[in-house]
């Protein structure tokens, strides 16, 4: 990923939190010599491996898992994004842009077909995404339906050997312009615009810090 220095985010705690908050990722590898991508929920073990370990599962009918072992694999996690109008800066010689945040994780994948390990992946996925529900749905590990489900999927574990973060939030503009961008985004409204405004606001140095520029 192209990351100008102004937009680089390298704090592993922030990158891990971002992955957990935006865990519906994109796994990219090669199938038959061509790029191939699958959109799937991905779990993170922060403390496994040098930069964490990603865990998930593919449909067995998905050809991606068949060739993925041994490849260098990319997992992409995308966060809030929004169009930025140059009119918000109230300054000359400015142009439109797009603010966004993303994390890229690189590593090699281990395919998992063992029933017990697959069951744990599925059970953990259910626990993770059901935790916010008032009456969480639970997995019946002994049901015939779950047996059929496990036969239709293939798990994976990807030890991350490189982690990149890009927070493109107008850091190349002075603080006063970023404040105007926040106001413009909030006036525009919408979930992504509001979330992007919060990320831009987080880049603005506090008053008196002596960091009023870009």
Secondary structure, DSSP 8 states (H G I E B T S, - for coil): ----GGGB---HHHHHHHHHHT-EEEEEEEETTEEEEEEEE-EEETTSSSS-EEEEEEETT-THHHHHTTS-EEEEEEEEEEEE-GGGGT-SS---EEEEEEEEEEEEEEEE--HHHHHHHHHHHHHHHHTTSTT-----TTSHHHHHHHHTEEEEEEEEEEEEEEEESSTTS-HHHHHHHHHHHHHH-SHHHHHHHHHHHHTS--TTSS----
